[in-house]
Protein backbone atom coordinates (compact mmCIF):
# COMPACT_ATOMS: atom_id res chain seq x y z
CA UNK A 1 0.00 0.00 0.00
CA UNK A 2 1.44 3.38 -1.03
CA UNK A 3 1.11 6.07 1.64
CA UNK A 4 1.35 9.63 0.38
CA UNK A 5 2.37 12.71 2.27
CA UNK A 6 4.94 13.70 4.86
CA UNK A 7 5.71 13.49 8.55
CA UNK A 8 8.08 15.64 10.58
CA UNK A 9 11.13 14.07 12.14
CA UNK A 10 10.10 12.02 15.15
CA UNK A 11 6.58 11.33 13.89
CA UNK A 12 7.55 8.34 11.75
CA UNK A 13 5.48 5.99 14.01
CA UNK A 14 2.33 7.66 12.68
CA UNK A 15 3.24 6.82 9.09
CA UNK A 16 3.93 3.23 10.11
CA UNK A 17 0.61 2.95 11.95
CA UNK A 18 -1.27 4.51 9.03
CA UNK A 19 0.21 1.98 6.60
CA UNK A 20 -0.61 -0.91 8.97
CA UNK A 21 -4.25 0.18 9.04
CA UNK A 22 -4.45 -0.70 5.34
CA UNK A 23 -2.51 -3.93 5.77
CA UNK A 24 -4.20 -5.36 8.87
CA UNK A 25 -7.36 -3.38 9.66
CA UNK A 26 -9.03 -3.27 6.28
CA UNK A 27 -8.69 0.46 5.60
CA UNK A 28 -9.96 1.40 2.12
CA UNK A 29 -9.24 5.11 1.88
CA UNK A 30 -8.26 7.56 4.60
CA UNK A 31 -6.20 10.53 5.68
CA UNK A 32 -4.68 11.75 8.94
CA UNK A 33 -3.33 15.16 9.85
CA UNK A 34 -1.63 16.30 13.04
CA UNK A 35 -0.53 19.76 14.15
CA UNK A 36 1.69 20.60 17.10
CA UNK A 37 1.72 24.14 18.45
CA UNK A 38 0.20 25.30 15.17
CA UNK A 39 2.76 23.55 12.93
CA UNK A 40 1.78 20.62 10.74
CA UNK A 41 3.79 17.53 11.69
CA UNK A 42 1.74 14.77 10.00
CA UNK A 43 -0.01 14.95 6.62
CA UNK A 44 -0.80 11.50 5.20
CA UNK A 45 -3.35 10.00 2.84
CA UNK A 46 -3.81 6.80 0.88
CA UNK A 47 -6.17 4.28 -0.68
CA UNK A 48 -9.11 4.95 -2.96
CA UNK A 49 -11.49 7.88 -2.84
CA UNK A 50 -14.46 5.50 -3.05
CA UNK A 51 -14.95 2.84 -0.39
CA UNK A 52 -16.13 0.27 -2.95
CA UNK A 53 -13.30 0.86 -5.39
CA UNK A 54 -9.99 -0.85 -5.98
CA UNK A 55 -6.61 0.59 -6.83
CA UNK A 56 -7.21 -0.39 -10.47
CA UNK A 57 -10.81 0.77 -10.87
CA UNK A 58 -11.35 3.84 -8.69
CA UNK A 59 -9.79 7.28 -8.29
CA UNK A 60 -7.10 7.49 -5.66
CA UNK A 61 -7.57 9.43 -2.44
CA UNK A 62 -5.95 12.83 -3.01
CA UNK A 63 -4.69 15.39 -0.54
CA UNK A 64 -7.87 17.43 -0.94
CA UNK A 65 -10.32 14.48 -0.75
CA UNK A 66 -13.06 15.13 1.80
CA UNK A 67 -15.53 12.79 3.49
CA UNK A 68 -18.42 12.87 5.92
CA UNK A 69 -17.39 13.00 9.59
CA UNK A 70 -20.56 11.68 11.24
CA UNK A 71 -20.57 12.76 14.91
CA UNK A 72 -17.10 14.26 14.73
CA UNK A 73 -19.20 17.13 13.38
CA UNK A 74 -20.47 17.75 16.93
CA UNK A 75 -17.15 19.27 17.97
CA UNK A 76 -17.45 21.85 15.20
CA UNK A 77 -21.08 22.61 16.00
CA UNK A 78 -20.35 22.98 19.71
CA UNK A 79 -17.71 25.60 18.91
CA UNK A 80 -20.44 27.85 17.51
CA UNK A 81 -22.33 28.01 20.82
CA UNK A 82 -19.12 28.52 22.78
CA UNK A 83 -18.03 31.31 20.45
CA UNK A 84 -21.42 33.01 20.89
CA UNK A 85 -21.00 32.65 24.65
CA UNK A 86 -17.51 34.11 24.46
CA UNK A 87 -18.91 37.13 22.61
CA UNK A 88 -21.55 37.68 25.29
CA UNK A 89 -24.46 36.77 23.01
CA UNK A 90 -25.39 33.49 24.72
CA UNK A 91 -25.53 32.59 28.42
CA UNK A 92 -24.68 28.95 29.03
CA UNK A 93 -26.55 29.05 32.34
CA UNK A 94 -29.73 30.50 30.87
CA UNK A 95 -32.75 28.33 30.07
CA UNK A 96 -32.96 27.40 26.39
CA UNK A 97 -36.46 28.90 26.49
CA UNK A 98 -35.01 32.37 27.07
CA UNK A 99 -33.90 32.34 23.44
CA UNK A 100 -36.46 29.89 22.07
CA UNK A 101 -39.82 30.43 23.83
CA UNK A 102 -41.59 27.51 22.13
CA UNK A 103 -39.08 25.17 23.75
CA UNK A 104 -40.56 25.89 27.19
CA UNK A 105 -43.04 23.02 27.11
CA UNK A 106 -43.52 19.51 28.45
CA UNK A 107 -41.06 19.78 31.32
CA UNK A 108 -38.27 21.66 29.55
CA UNK A 109 -38.84 25.05 31.20
CA UNK A 110 -35.65 24.81 33.25
CA UNK A 111 -33.47 23.04 30.68
CA UNK A 112 -30.25 25.08 30.37
CA UNK A 113 -28.03 25.73 27.38
CA UNK A 114 -25.20 23.89 29.11
CA UNK A 115 -27.45 20.83 29.42
CA UNK A 116 -27.67 20.70 25.64
CA UNK A 117 -23.89 20.80 25.28
CA UNK A 118 -23.24 18.21 28.00
CA UNK A 119 -25.89 15.70 26.84
CA UNK A 120 -27.93 16.28 29.99
CA UNK A 121 -31.02 17.67 28.24
CA UNK A 122 -32.98 14.44 28.55
CA UNK A 123 -34.27 14.54 24.98
CA UNK A 124 -32.10 12.09 23.01
CA UNK A 125 -35.22 10.73 21.25
CA UNK A 126 -38.28 12.08 19.48
CA UNK A 127 -41.58 10.24 19.72
CA UNK A 128 -42.09 10.50 15.96
CA UNK A 129 -38.85 9.97 14.00
CA UNK A 130 -38.15 12.34 11.13
CA UNK A 131 -37.31 11.38 7.57
CA UNK A 132 -33.95 12.54 6.18
CA UNK A 133 -35.78 15.29 4.26
CA UNK A 134 -37.57 16.45 7.42
CA UNK A 135 -34.31 16.36 9.38
CA UNK A 136 -32.82 18.78 6.85
CA UNK A 137 -35.61 21.31 7.50
CA UNK A 138 -34.69 23.49 10.51
CA UNK A 139 -38.30 24.56 11.03
CA UNK A 140 -39.44 20.94 11.20
CA UNK A 141 -36.67 19.84 13.58
CA UNK A 142 -37.30 22.82 15.87
CA UNK A 143 -41.01 21.99 15.98
CA UNK A 144 -40.30 18.33 16.74
CA UNK A 145 -37.83 18.95 19.56
CA UNK A 146 -39.93 21.71 21.14
CA UNK A 147 -42.87 19.31 21.43
CA UNK A 148 -40.80 16.51 22.97
CA UNK A 149 -41.14 15.44 26.60
CA UNK A 150 -37.79 14.67 28.28
CA UNK A 151 -37.02 11.06 29.22
CA UNK A 152 -35.51 12.27 32.50
CA UNK A 153 -35.44 15.54 34.41
CA UNK A 154 -33.03 17.79 32.51
CA UNK A 155 -29.72 18.28 34.26
CA UNK A 156 -30.01 15.25 36.55
CA UNK A 157 -28.33 12.64 34.34
CA UNK A 158 -26.67 12.27 30.97
CA UNK A 159 -27.18 10.25 27.82
CA UNK A 160 -25.73 10.79 24.37
CA UNK A 161 -28.00 12.75 21.99
CA UNK A 162 -26.94 11.48 18.51
CA UNK A 163 -29.29 13.64 16.41
CA UNK A 164 -31.27 15.90 18.71
CA UNK A 165 -28.06 17.56 19.92
CA UNK A 166 -27.72 19.13 16.49
CA UNK A 167 -31.36 20.17 16.21
CA UNK A 168 -31.25 22.01 19.54
CA UNK A 169 -27.91 23.60 18.69
CA UNK A 170 -29.11 24.74 15.26
CA UNK A 171 -32.21 26.42 16.60
CA UNK A 172 -30.29 28.16 19.38
CA UNK A 173 -27.94 29.59 16.77
CA UNK A 174 -30.87 30.80 14.66
CA UNK A 175 -32.57 32.44 17.64
CA UNK A 176 -29.45 34.10 19.04
CA UNK A 177 -28.17 35.39 15.69
CA UNK A 178 -31.46 36.59 14.28
CA UNK A 179 -31.98 33.75 11.83
CA UNK A 180 -28.48 32.86 10.78
CA UNK A 181 -28.02 29.18 9.92
CA UNK A 182 -25.40 27.15 11.76
CA UNK A 183 -23.82 26.08 8.46
CA UNK A 184 -23.46 29.69 7.37
CA UNK A 185 -21.89 30.60 10.73
CA UNK A 186 -19.35 27.79 10.42
CA UNK A 187 -18.53 28.76 6.84
CA UNK A 188 -17.96 32.46 7.54
CA UNK A 189 -16.74 32.56 11.15
CA UNK A 190 -14.69 29.35 11.35
CA UNK A 191 -13.80 27.88 7.96
CA UNK A 192 -13.14 31.04 5.95
CA UNK A 193 -10.72 32.78 8.37
CA UNK A 194 -8.70 29.57 8.72
CA UNK A 195 -8.93 28.36 5.13
CA UNK A 196 -10.50 25.10 6.24
CA UNK A 197 -11.75 22.44 3.88
CA UNK A 198 -14.66 21.80 6.23
CA UNK A 199 -18.39 22.27 5.71
CA UNK A 200 -21.64 21.64 7.54
CA UNK A 201 -23.82 21.85 4.45
CA UNK A 202 -21.64 20.92 1.47
CA UNK A 203 -21.65 23.53 -1.35
CA UNK A 204 -22.40 22.09 -4.77
CA UNK A 205 -19.10 23.44 -6.09
CA UNK A 206 -17.19 21.16 -3.69
CA UNK A 207 -19.21 17.98 -4.27
CA UNK A 208 -16.67 16.55 -6.74
CA UNK A 209 -14.09 16.26 -3.94
CA UNK A 210 -16.17 13.84 -1.85
CA UNK A 211 -15.95 10.14 -2.61
CA UNK A 212 -18.38 7.34 -1.89
CA UNK A 213 -18.53 6.24 1.73
CA UNK A 214 -19.96 3.00 3.12
CA UNK A 215 -19.88 0.28 5.72
CA UNK A 216 -16.96 -2.14 5.78
CA UNK A 217 -16.53 -5.37 7.67
CA UNK A 218 -14.26 -5.31 10.68
CA UNK A 219 -11.41 -7.81 10.60
CA UNK A 220 -11.01 -9.97 13.67
CA UNK A 221 -8.96 -7.84 16.10
CA UNK A 222 -5.83 -9.05 17.77
CA UNK A 223 -6.13 -10.24 21.34
CA UNK A 224 -4.69 -6.94 22.50
CA UNK A 225 -7.56 -5.03 20.86
CA UNK A 226 -10.41 -7.49 21.37
CA UNK A 227 -13.16 -6.32 23.65
CA UNK A 228 -16.52 -7.94 24.17
CA UNK A 229 -19.47 -5.74 25.14
CA UNK A 230 -21.37 -6.49 28.30
CA UNK A 231 -24.59 -8.37 27.71
CA UNK A 232 -26.63 -5.31 28.72
CA UNK A 233 -24.92 -3.22 26.06
CA UNK A 234 -25.60 -5.76 23.32
CA UNK A 235 -29.22 -6.04 24.38
CA UNK A 236 -29.66 -2.26 24.37
CA UNK A 237 -28.55 -2.06 20.76
CA UNK A 238 -31.07 -4.74 19.74
CA UNK A 239 -34.12 -3.71 21.79
CA UNK A 240 -36.27 -1.43 19.56
CA UNK A 241 -37.77 0.21 22.64
CA UNK A 242 -34.43 1.06 24.25
CA UNK A 243 -33.22 4.63 24.46
CA UNK A 244 -30.18 3.52 22.47
CA UNK A 245 -32.13 2.36 19.43
CA UNK A 246 -34.70 5.18 19.61
CA UNK A 247 -31.99 7.85 19.85
CA UNK A 248 -30.10 6.68 16.78
CA UNK A 249 -33.42 6.13 14.95
CA UNK A 250 -34.52 9.75 15.41
CA UNK A 251 -33.92 9.96 11.66
CA UNK A 252 -35.66 7.05 9.93
CA UNK A 253 -34.76 5.61 7.50
CA UNK A 254 -31.06 6.20 8.19
CA UNK A 255 -29.62 8.94 5.96
CA UNK A 256 -27.52 7.91 2.98
CA UNK A 257 -24.03 9.40 3.34
CA UNK A 258 -23.77 9.53 -0.46
CA UNK A 259 -27.03 11.38 -1.10
CA UNK A 260 -26.27 14.88 -2.46
CA UNK A 261 -29.32 16.30 -0.66
CA UNK A 262 -28.13 14.90 2.67
CA UNK A 263 -24.61 16.21 2.15
CA UNK A 264 -25.98 19.68 1.36
CA UNK A 265 -28.05 19.81 4.57
CA UNK A 266 -26.64 21.54 7.66
CA UNK A 267 -26.83 18.97 10.47
CA UNK A 268 -24.22 19.90 13.08
CA UNK A 269 -24.59 16.59 14.90
CA UNK A 270 -23.86 14.25 12.04
CA UNK A 271 -23.15 15.32 8.46
CA UNK A 272 -20.16 17.64 8.44
CA UNK A 273 -17.69 16.99 5.63
CA UNK A 274 -13.98 17.73 5.85
CA UNK A 275 -10.49 16.79 4.86
CA UNK A 276 -8.30 15.42 7.64
CA UNK A 277 -6.26 18.62 7.42
CA UNK A 278 -9.41 20.74 7.75
CA UNK A 279 -10.46 18.89 10.90
CA UNK A 280 -6.99 19.04 12.46
CA UNK A 281 -6.62 22.75 11.65
CA UNK A 282 -9.97 23.43 13.31
CA UNK A 283 -8.77 21.88 16.57
CA UNK A 284 -5.38 23.60 16.29
CA UNK A 285 -7.19 26.95 16.18
CA UNK A 286 -9.22 26.08 19.28
CA UNK A 287 -6.15 25.76 21.48
CA UNK A 288 -3.76 28.26 19.91
CA UNK A 289 -3.17 30.77 17.18
CA UNK A 290 -3.10 29.39 13.65
CA UNK A 291 -2.13 31.72 10.81
CA UNK A 292 -3.15 34.70 12.92
CA UNK A 293 -6.52 33.28 13.98
CA UNK A 294 -7.61 31.75 17.27
CA UNK A 295 -11.18 30.52 17.82
CA UNK A 296 -11.23 30.04 21.61
CA UNK A 297 -9.68 32.06 24.41
CA UNK A 298 -7.88 29.96 27.03
CA UNK A 299 -10.91 30.42 29.32
CA UNK A 300 -13.20 28.95 26.66
CA UNK A 301 -10.83 26.01 26.16
CA UNK A 302 -11.14 25.35 29.87
CA UNK A 303 -14.94 25.51 29.61
CA UNK A 304 -14.99 23.08 26.72
CA UNK A 305 -12.88 20.46 28.47
CA UNK A 306 -14.15 20.79 32.06
CA UNK A 307 -16.01 17.63 32.99
CA UNK A 308 -19.76 18.26 32.89
CA UNK A 309 -21.04 14.68 32.59
CA UNK A 310 -19.48 11.39 33.62
CA UNK A 311 -20.61 7.88 34.41
CA UNK A 312 -23.06 5.39 32.92
CA UNK A 313 -24.55 6.83 29.74
CA UNK A 314 -28.31 6.30 29.35
CA UNK A 315 -27.99 6.06 25.57
CA UNK A 316 -24.65 4.37 24.89
CA UNK A 317 -24.93 2.13 27.98
CA UNK A 318 -21.23 2.52 28.72
CA UNK A 319 -19.29 4.98 30.84
CA UNK A 320 -18.79 8.27 29.01
CA UNK A 321 -17.32 11.66 29.86
CA UNK A 322 -18.33 14.98 28.32
CA UNK A 323 -17.28 18.58 28.65
CA UNK A 324 -19.39 21.24 26.97
CA UNK A 325 -19.95 19.82 23.51
CA UNK A 326 -16.89 17.57 23.53
CA UNK A 327 -16.08 14.04 24.60
CA UNK A 328 -13.24 13.83 27.09
CA UNK A 329 -10.46 11.28 27.36
CA UNK A 330 -11.72 8.07 28.92
CA UNK A 331 -12.45 4.41 28.35
CA UNK A 332 -15.25 5.09 25.85
CA UNK A 333 -13.16 7.42 23.71
CA UNK A 334 -9.43 7.28 24.48
CA UNK A 335 -7.72 10.43 23.26
CA UNK A 336 -4.14 11.54 23.81
CA UNK A 337 -4.34 12.17 27.54
CA UNK A 338 -6.33 13.66 30.44
CA UNK A 339 -6.35 17.19 28.98
CA UNK A 340 -7.68 16.09 25.57
CA UNK A 341 -11.11 17.02 24.25
CA UNK A 342 -12.74 16.31 20.91
CA UNK A 343 -15.28 14.05 19.26
CA UNK A 344 -15.32 10.73 17.41
CA UNK A 345 -17.66 9.98 14.54
CA UNK A 346 -19.63 6.79 14.34
CA UNK A 347 -17.66 4.22 12.40
CA UNK A 348 -14.23 5.82 12.42
CA UNK A 349 -13.61 9.61 12.09
CA UNK A 350 -11.96 11.42 14.99
CA UNK A 351 -10.89 14.96 15.78
CA UNK A 352 -9.45 16.31 19.03
CA UNK A 353 -7.04 18.71 20.65
CA UNK A 354 -4.68 18.25 23.57
CA UNK A 355 -3.69 21.60 25.14
CA UNK A 356 -0.91 20.10 27.27
CA UNK A 357 1.07 18.78 24.29
CA UNK A 358 -0.20 21.31 21.74
CA UNK A 359 -1.47 18.46 19.53
CA UNK A 360 -4.45 18.80 17.18
CA UNK A 361 -5.56 15.64 15.38
CA UNK A 362 -7.86 14.84 12.45
CA UNK A 363 -8.62 11.44 10.93
CA UNK A 364 -11.10 10.85 8.08
CA UNK A 365 -12.05 7.57 6.39
CA UNK A 366 -14.47 6.35 3.73
CA UNK A 367 -15.04 2.96 5.36
CA UNK A 368 -17.32 3.00 8.39
CA UNK A 369 -17.25 0.20 10.97
CA UNK A 370 -19.80 -0.75 13.62
CA UNK A 371 -17.81 1.19 16.20
CA UNK A 372 -19.43 4.21 17.86
CA UNK A 373 -16.69 5.91 19.89
CA UNK A 374 -13.35 4.11 19.62
CA UNK A 375 -12.49 2.83 16.17
CA UNK A 376 -9.33 0.65 16.16
CA UNK A 377 -7.84 2.46 13.14
CA UNK A 378 -8.13 5.87 14.78
CA UNK A 379 -6.88 4.46 18.06
CA UNK A 380 -3.79 2.99 16.36
CA UNK A 381 -2.96 6.45 15.06
CA UNK A 382 -3.52 8.08 18.46
CA UNK A 383 -1.19 5.57 20.07
CA UNK A 384 1.41 6.33 17.40
CA UNK A 385 1.19 10.07 18.13
CA UNK A 386 1.61 9.32 21.83
CA UNK A 387 4.63 7.17 21.03
CA UNK A 388 6.17 9.93 18.91
CA UNK A 389 5.79 12.44 21.73
CA UNK A 390 7.37 10.14 24.29
CA UNK A 391 10.38 9.08 22.19
Residue, then its C-alpha position, 0 to 999 in steps of 0.5 A: x500500500x502506497x502512503x502519500x504525504x509527509x511526517x516531521x522528524x520524530x513522527x515516523x510511528x504515525x506513518x507506520x501505523x497509518x500503513x498498517x491500518x491498510x494492511x491489517x485493519x481493512x482500511x480502504x481510503x483515509x487521511x490523517x493530519x496532526x498539528x503541534x503548536x500550530x505547525x503541521x507535523x503529519x499529513x498522510x493520505x492513501x487508498x481509494x477515494x471510493x470505499x467500494x473501489x480498488x486501486x485499479x478501478x477507482x480514483x485514488x484518495x488525493x490530498x484534498x479528498x473530503x468525506x463525511x465525519x458523522x458525529x465528529x461534526x459535533x465538535x465543530x457545532x459545539x464551537x459555535x455556541x461557545x463562540x457566541x457565549x464568548x462574545x456575550x451573546x449566549x448565556x450557558x446558564x440560561x434556560x434554552x427557552x429564554x432564546x427559544x420560547x416555544x421550547x418551554x413546554x412539556x417539562x423543559x422550562x428549566x433546561x439550560x443551554x449547558x445541558x444541551x452541550x453536556x448531553x444532559x437535556x434528557x431529549x435524546x429521542x423524538x416520539x415520531x422519527x423524522x425522515x432525512x428530508x424532514x431532518x434537513x428542514x430546521x423549522x421541522x426539527x425545531x417543531x419536533x424537539x420543542x414538542x418533545x417530553x424529556x425522558x428524565x429531568x433535565x440536568x439530573x443525568x446524561x445520555x448521548x443525543x446522537x441527532x437531537x443535539x444538532x437540532x437544539x444547537x441549530x435552533x439556538x444559533x438561529x434564535x441568538x443570531x437573528x436567523x443565521x443558519x449554523x452552516x453559514x456561521x461555520x462557513x464564515x466565522x470558522x472555515x473562511x478565516x482559517x482556510x479550512x476544507x470543512x463544511x456543515x452543508x456541502x456547497x455544490x461546487x465542492x461535491x466533486x471532492x467527496x468520494x463514496x462512503x460506506x460500511x466495511x466489515x471489521x477484521x477480527x482484532x488481535x487479542x490486544x484489541x479485542x473487547x466484548x461488550x457487556x450483555x446489557x450493552x448488546x441487548x440495548x442495541x437490539x431492543x427497539x424500545x431502548x433509548x439507544x435504538x430510539x436515539x439513533x433512529x430519530x432519523x428514519x430511515x437512516x440517511x444515505x451518506x452519499x445522497x447529495x441532498x443529505x450532504x448539502x443539509x446543515x446537520x451539526x450533529x452528524x453530516x459535516x464533511x472535511x479533509x483530515x487537514x481541515x479537521x486538524x486545523x480546526x482543533x489547532x485553532x481552538x487551542x492556539x493561534x493558527x495563521x493569525x486566527x484563534x477561535x477560543x480564548x484559554x478560558x473557553x478552552x477550559x470551559x470546553x474540556x471541564x467535565x460536565x457529565x461522567x458515568x453510565x450513559x443512558x444512551x450508549x450504555x457505557x461509561x462516558x465523559x463529556x465537557x461542553x460539547x466535547x467528549x473527554x479522554x476516557x475508556x469510551x473514547x481514548x484520546x491523547x491524555x487527560x487534557x484532551x477534548x474532541x469528538x469521534x464519529x460513528x464508524x471511524x472519524x476522529x478529531x481532538x485537541x490536547x492543550x498540554x502537548x499542543x497536539x491537534x488531530x484529524x482522521x477521516x475515512x471512507x469505510x465505516x465500521x460498527x464502532x461508535x466511539x473508539x475505532x481501532x484504526x483511529x486508536x492505532x494512530x492516536x497511540x502512534x502520536x503518543x509514542x512519537x511524543x514520548x520518544 
